[in-house]
């Protein structure tokens, strides 16, 4: 049965046996009730609760009830569910453009949600990259050690690659940091603390936006909360912001 066929069958049933539809708001309340019933079964089966005497493990039935009411509301409001779902699917693949999602911490079995994992706060590869950055800034013998640390990271990913002494620059280290530490919240601060300009380009979420942010842009430092001036009225607000 297709969604279109389901909509038609629900409409026919309502008009034949149910006489008429409940009002839209009433059906919204019924939908909320049905979702609550589904939530109860889910909590019993997959959550920390257990089934009570007389309760049934009837997820299929509860999902069908939710779908039934949704189709009723769709019929009442003139929504073609098939077309609406197709439109939503196209929107979610960003108009058929290739989109990459970050799944850096998938868990040991590749199915565990990332929020259930022990998030890595600090790791050895970052220590190596810190040393590589320090080496390129200090120079001399430290640069020799720093280049070795940088290549340890580069060649772990691709043994055939090597950063030469001529290529060993701050920009090259920052590039490697951007790849190794992607999604870990470092890039913005790496650029600012090194006096680099951040070029912010719009993507699917902000089309047409191009903005350059320098290290001294006032919004890089958050304002002091207003209530703090109650306790220290002579304290100055951070530049670019007002006390009120």
Secondary structure, DSSP 8 states (H G I E B T S, - for coil): --HHHHHHHHHHHHHHTS-S---HHHHHHHHHHHHHHHHHHHHHHHSS----TT----HHHHHHHHHHHHHHHHHHHT--HHHHHHHHHHHHTTTT-------S---TTS-S-GGGS----S-HHHHHHHHHHHHHHH-THHHHHHHHHHHHHHHHH-TT----TTT--HHHHHHHHHHHTTTTT-HHHHHHHTT--EEEE--SSSTT-EEEE-TT-GGGS----TTHHHH-TT----TT----
